């Protein structure tokens, strides 16, 4: 089945929003490591939504972050603070998934969820402008 770049971006953005919602629910249940994982994936899928317009993807998370930096941060299209946010979230996700006895605070999880919301909002706005201008494909 052949989908348009717009459909792919919307699908990935919806996936990001679902992961963010899951992160919030997991936080409410005090499942901190699971919440931090979902908030990272919310950012990851939002970035992949944006990158779909560039017709690029990567099988590696570090590759997605590199492409985001290359196409949007280093070009000034998106503020560089978002690279730091996603890079930090990626490192925390690695630690929380693979380091035995990794501990994270409730406040750190809340901060990452707040950052994920902000990043998703920025990316969603950027995508909306691309769609309105029909500035893709």
C-alpha positions in Angstrom: 0.0 0.0 0.0 1.4 3.4 -1.0 0.8 6.2 1.5 1.6 9.8 1.1 4.2 11.6 3.1 1.4 13.6 4.8 -0.4 10.4 5.8 2.9 8.9 7.2 3.6 12.0 9.2 0.1 12.2 10.6 0.3 8.5 11.6 3.7 8.9 13.3 2.5 12.1 15.1 -0.6 10.2 16.4 1.7 7.4 17.6 3.8 10.1 19.4 0.7 11.5 21.1 -0.5 8.0 22.1 2.9 7.4 23.7 2.7 10.7 25.5 -0.7 9.8 26.9 0.6 6.5 28.0 3.6 8.2 29.7 1.1 10.4 31.7 -1.0 7.5 32.7 2.0 5.5 33.8 3.2 8.5 35.8 -0.1 8.6 37.6 0.4 5.0 38.5 3.9 5.8 39.8 5.5 3.5 37.2 8.4 5.9 36.6 10.7 3.8 34.5 7.8 2.8 32.2 6.7 6.4 31.9 10.2 7.7 31.1 10.4 5.1 28.3 7.1 6.2 26.8 7.8 9.9 27.0 11.1 9.3 25.1 9.3 7.3 22.4 6.7 10.1 22.1 9.6 12.4 21.1 11.2 9.7 18.9 8.0 9.2 16.9 7.3 12.9 16.6 10.8 13.4 15.1 10.2 10.5 12.7 6.9 12.2 11.7 8.9 15.4 10.8 11.6 13.4 9.0 9.1 11.7 6.8 8.8 14.9 4.8 12.5 14.6 4.1 12.1 11.0 3.0 14.7 9.9 5.4 14.6 7.4 8.2 17.0 5.3 10.3 16.9 1.9 11.9 18.8 3.3 14.9 17.6 5.8 17.4 21.0 7.7 17.3 20.5 7.9 13.5 17.1 9.6 13.9 18.6 12.1 16.4 21.5 12.7 14.0 19.1 13.3 11.1 16.9 15.7 13.3 20.1 17.6 14.1 21.3 17.7 10.5 18.0 18.7 8.9 16.3 20.9 11.5 18.6 21.9 14.3 21.8 22.8 12.5 19.8 24.6 9.8 18.0 26.8 12.4 14.6 25.5 11.4 14.0 24.3 15.0 15.6 25.7 18.2 18.7 23.8 19.3 17.3 23.3 22.8 15.2 20.5 21.4 18.3 18.5 20.4 19.5 18.7 24.0 16.0 17.6 25.2 15.8 14.6 22.9 19.5 13.6 23.5 19.0 13.7 27.2 15.8 11.7 26.9 17.6 9.1 24.8 20.4 8.7 27.3 17.9 8.3 30.2 15.9 5.8 28.2 19.0 3.7 27.6 19.9 3.8 31.3 16.4 3.1 32.5 16.0 0.2 30.1 19.4 -1.5 30.5 21.0 -0.5 33.8 20.0 -2.7 36.7 18.8 -0.7 39.7 18.5 2.6 37.7 16.5 5.1 39.8 14.8 8.2 38.5 12.8 10.8 40.4 9.2 11.6 40.0 10.2 15.2 39.2 12.6 14.1 36.5 9.8 12.1 34.8 7.5 15.0 35.0 10.1 17.3 33.5 10.6 14.8 30.6 6.9 14.6 30.0 6.7 18.4 29.9 9.6 18.5 27.5 8.0 15.8 25.3 4.8 17.8 25.1 6.7 20.9 24.1 8.7 19.1 21.4 5.6 17.4 20.0 3.8 20.8 19.9 6.7 22.4 18.0 6.9 19.6 15.6 3.2 19.5 15.1 3.1 23.2 14.3 6.0 22.8 11.9 4.3 19.9 10.1 1.0 21.9 10.0 2.8 24.7 8.2 4.4 22.3 5.7 1.0 20.8 5.0 -0.7 24.3 4.6 2.1 25.5 2.2 2.0 22.1 0.5 5.8 22.3 0.9 6.6 18.6 0.5 6.6 15.8 -2.1 
